[in-house]
Each structure stands twice: as structure tokens, then as C-alpha cells.
Amino acid sequence: MLNAIIHRDYSVNSFVYIKFYDKKIVIANPGRLPEELSIDDLYREHESRLRNPLTANIFYMAGFIDAWGRGILNILELMGKEELENPESEESRDSFRIIFNRQVTPQVLLTGLEEREFLEK
């Protein structure tokens, strides 16, 4: 979520959002990657391209960022420690999304009628 706030394009009239689905979680923010960065670049060591350096510096000084250009790599490291699959990233016309696949368990699927039906069994 910090990456989305730090890297969003504040000139786009939209917002950062998190959507929860049964099988995935999507975090999206306005703004595409800088032209010199590709999605593949995010999954290896890369130079940081700060769109909002003041915002980034606030999070850095508060101790939420340990180094520039490590956000996605930190996510990958934490996902690996939990033996979870790497998230997917994608861009559309004016936004960037990161998609985390969820492990589906009965608790994740319990909603509305499904929950009542499950509890009756």
C-alpha cells in the first residue's frame, strides 16, 4: 500500500484502491510506470524513479522505507518467506495494479448463503 501512495500520479483524478476477491487481492493506483521502467524491471534490482520525492522522503524518515527501489523486491522477499506465489503486476491506460493471489480456504469462501449452507452441513 505504501508503494501505491508514494508512486501514484496525483495529477490523475482518481484514488488508490484495494479490492478483495475470493481468489485475489488487487492494489491499484493512478499512474503508469515511468517510461524507463518495465514491469519486468520491478522484479529485479532497479533504480528508483520517484514520482513524489517529498512523500517518499516522509515515509523514509518515518522508517517505513529502508532503501530506494526496494518496494516490490521487499514484497517478493516477504512472500517467499511465507511460501506464497509472487504477485502479478499490470498496467492499463492510466493505472498500475499489483495482484496477489489468495489461497482459497473454506473461510475465504464463506459469504452470504454459502456460509449458511456450509454451517448446516
C-alpha positions in Angstrom: 0.0 0.0 0.0 2.9 2.4 0.8 4.2 1.9 -2.8 0.9 2.8 -4.2 0.7 6.1 -2.2 4.3 7.0 -2.9 4.3 6.3 -6.6 0.7 7.3 -7.6 0.2 10.1 -10.1 -1.5 12.8 -8.2 -2.4 14.7 -11.4 -4.9 11.9 -12.3 -8.3 12.5 -10.7 -8.6 9.0 -9.1 -7.6 7.2 -6.0 -5.6 4.3 -4.7 -7.8 1.3 -4.0 -7.6 -2.2 -2.6 -10.2 -4.8 -3.9 -10.7 -8.1 -2.1 -11.9 -11.0 -4.1 -12.3 -14.7 -3.2 -9.1 -15.6 -5.1 -7.1 -12.4 -5.2 -6.4 -9.0 -3.7 -5.7 -6.1 -6.1 -4.0 -2.9 -5.1 -4.2 -0.2 -7.8 -3.1 3.4 -8.1 -3.3 6.1 -10.7 -0.2 6.5 -12.9 1.8 4.2 -15.1 5.4 3.2 -14.6 8.0 5.7 -15.8 8.9 5.1 -19.4 12.4 3.9 -18.5 11.0 1.1 -16.2 9.2 -2.0 -17.3 7.2 -4.4 -15.2 10.0 -6.9 -15.6 12.4 -4.4 -14.1 10.4 -4.3 -10.9 11.2 -8.0 -10.2 15.0 -7.4 -10.2 17.4 -4.8 -8.8 16.5 -1.5 -10.4 16.9 2.3 -9.9 14.2 4.1 -8.1 12.2 6.6 -10.1 10.4 8.8 -7.6 7.3 10.5 -8.9 6.7 12.1 -5.4 10.0 12.6 -3.7 8.6 14.6 -0.8 6.1 11.9 0.0 8.7 9.2 -0.3 11.1 11.1 1.9 8.4 11.4 4.7 7.9 7.6 4.7 11.7 7.1 4.6 12.3 9.4 7.6 9.5 7.7 9.5 11.2 4.4 9.0 8.7 2.8 6.6 11.2 2.6 3.7 14.6 1.1 4.1 16.1 1.9 0.7 15.0 3.4 -2.6 14.0 1.0 -5.3 13.3 -1.9 -3.0 9.5 -1.8 -2.5 8.5 -4.7 -4.9 11.6 -6.6 -4.0 10.7 -6.4 -0.3 7.2 -7.7 -1.1 8.7 -10.6 -3.1 11.1 -11.4 -0.2 8.2 -11.5 2.3 6.0 -13.5 0.0 8.8 -16.0 -0.4 9.3 -16.4 3.3 5.6 -17.3 3.7 5.9 -19.7 0.7 3.4 -17.7 -1.3 3.5 -17.1 -5.0 4.8 -13.8 -6.4 2.2 -11.2 -7.2 1.5 -10.2 -10.7 1.7 -6.6 -12.0 -0.1 -4.9 -14.8 -0.7 -1.5 -16.3 -3.7 -0.1 -18.1 -4.1 3.2 -19.8 -3.6 5.3 -16.7 -3.1 3.0 -13.7 -0.8 0.4 -12.2 -2.0 -2.7 -10.4 -0.4 -5.4 -8.3 -2.4 -8.6 -7.9 -1.9 -11.0 -5.0 -3.4 -14.5 -5.5 -5.1 -15.8 -2.4 -5.0 -19.4 -1.2 -8.7 -20.4 -1.2 -9.8 -21.9 2.1 -13.4 -22.6 3.3 -13.1 -19.4 5.5 -12.4 -17.3 2.4 -15.4 -18.6 0.5 -17.8 -18.3 3.4 -20.2 -15.4 2.4 -24.0 -14.9 2.4 -25.9 -18.1 1.6 -22.7 -20.1 1.2 -22.0 -19.5 4.8 -25.4 -20.7 6.0 -25.2 -23.7 3.7 -21.7 -24.6 4.9 -22.7 -24.3 8.6 -25.8 -26.5 8.1 -23.7 -29.4 6.7 
